[in-house]
Amino acid sequence: MWKLSILLYPATALAVAINLFLAGLVLHGLGFSVISPITALWWCLPLGAPASWLAGRWVRGLMDEADR
């Protein structure tokens, strides 16, 4: 499963960055400061690892279900 998670890391890290940036835009409407795209990219590096692991577990479960 770790190999699968490593392969999924780039996609999940970028998805985390996009979600962080959009969450910053939504929070800006509530009075918080905007999260810049560069800041979102920096935060996606550590936060992409757990997201990648969860995506790997999910895909592995789908693969196991398809084998049955």
WORAQUI-V20520 format. One record per backbone hydrogen bond with DSSP energy under -1.0 kcal/mol. CO is the residue of the C=O (numbers start at 1). NH is the residue of the N-H. Records with the same first field share a line. If there is no record, write none. Layout:
CO: NH / NH
This chain:
1: 5
2: 6
3: 7
4: 8
8: 12
9: 13
10: 14
11: 15
12: 16
13: 17
14: 18
15: 19
16: 20
17: 21
18: 22
19: 23
20: 24
21: 25
22: 26
23: 27
24: 28
27: 32
28: 31
36: 40
37: 41
38: 42
39: 43
40: 44
43: 47
44: 48
47: 51
48: 52
49: 53
50: 54
51: 55
52: 56
53: 57
54: 58
55: 59
56: 60
57: 61
58: 62
59: 63
60: 64
61: 65
62: 66
63: 67
